C-alpha cells in the first residue's frame, strides 16, 4: 500500500509535527527529505517533496509539500491505522 498526501506547510513545520504523527515510534532521517519509521509490524518510509507554493492573492502564499508513504510489512489494516493517526496529527481546523 502506498499513500500520498499534499499539505499546506513548510518542511520545517513538517519536521516539528512529525513526532506527534509517529506517536513515539523509533525513526530516523535517511536524508533531508526521507524519514524511516519502525513499527511493531514493519517500516514506513516517508519521502517529502516541496511543491510550488499555492498563491491565493498577491499577499497570501502557502507553502506545500507532497508526502509519499510506502509500507514494508504489516497488513492493509495496519497501514490504514497508521495513516489515520498521521492524518489526525496534521489535521487543522478551518472555517
Secondary structure, DSSP 8 states (H G I E B T S, - for coil): -EEEEEESS-HHHHHHHHHHHHTT-EEEEEETTEEEEE-SS-EEEEEEEEEEEEE-SSS-EEEEEEEEEEEESS-HHHHHHHHHHHHHHH-----
